[in-house]
Amino acid sequence: MLGGAKLSRMVNRSIILECLRTNQPVSRADISRITGLTPGTVSNIVSMLIEEGIVVEKGVGKASSKGGKRPIYLYLNSDVCYVVGLEIRSDYVQGGIVDLGGNIVAAYKKPTSDFGVWASPERVISDILRFIDEVIYRAGTDRAGIERTKIAAIGLGVHGVVDTQTGRLLFSPHFPFLEGADVGSIISRKLGLPVVMENDARAESLAEKMSGPAQRVDNVLIIHVDAGIGCGVFLNGELYRGMNGMAGEIGHIIVDQDGPRCVCGNYGCLEAMAGGRAIVRRVVSELERGTSSRMRDLCNGNLDIVTINMVAQAALDGDELACRAINHAGRYIGLALATFITLFDPELVIVQGEMAQAREVLLDPIIEMVDRSVPRRGVRRTRIMLGENRGNYAILGPALLALRNEHEQPESAIASRLAQARFAL
């Protein structure tokens, strides 16, 4: 059990590192102003971080108009060690190496079909361990200085409900054979590294929150619209998970009781009506009936390879079938989102994910349905906008969670790796 002073120092350390990562270069005075921590607290923790090699002083700024000392700029020593960010999907796995500054320095993607048939936890975990090895090996080959001894932690994003304390997957329609398996704990034991495991949509929402327009906003919903649909809920600046880690499972809100069966077993869930798989099925069905569309050119007449990316691109180009399918999905998403907005009263909603590549074709019907469904009289209007939609958020999100977790540990693997690095020198 951590004492009050030790816990407070640990939390303040995490706050300062977060401030450095998002604002560097900054001075000690800047950190105090941005975080609200006292100058003495900032000075003490920064001195510890410099001694540990995590923070470096580099350059000086201008003195204030009142005179006094010129501020010394602080930076994270980004390449002193790294974390691995990993996303496991039903169609592919992707991973990358991320430095302490939150920069992706190497990335790799592999179709799950390359692994063969996944039908047991043992097989999946074995394949994921090999994939992690491959990511680290490729990073060491492609970029000088990244060695296995510099890897401090692993962040893992996976579709489903995750017990973030144990690394156990509680519920996953796409990976039912992993339910109840201590995936995170097993990988941690095998690699000898801390593993932080999180729902994939929630992890990606963290990357959006920390690097996109939501950085300075406390109450935010970040909805991820992909093959499935999930949402990161940020209340008072903190990621909210709920009692069982199910907060933000907007994809399983029932929007049509007479709708098709969802992968979760219910009928008419948002994901079954408006997720990427539902849109692709709707488009392919229309094409099979002979509907005219440039989608035929995009898939070279092979309807088996139609993807949500193709549909989004066709919608952007004005294809009537694609626009109709995306609009249909947008109205259902707006209906579910209106419920979330009424419940949480956020300042901002960000829409991200593969389907968001259709931009206003998706966003306009969402906003229209929200405006129609949410009471507005006498209250400020929630802003709804598209996210950055960077393809690297699937790697960056889990990695940032791993970094956060490590900075909050009293005896972190990062400190251990730094000690190893000093010994090696």
Summary of the structure (lengths in Angstrom):
residues: 425
radius of gyration: 22.9
end to end distance: 34.5
largest distance: 76.6
contacts: 1491
relative contact order: 0.12
helix: 48%
strand: 20%
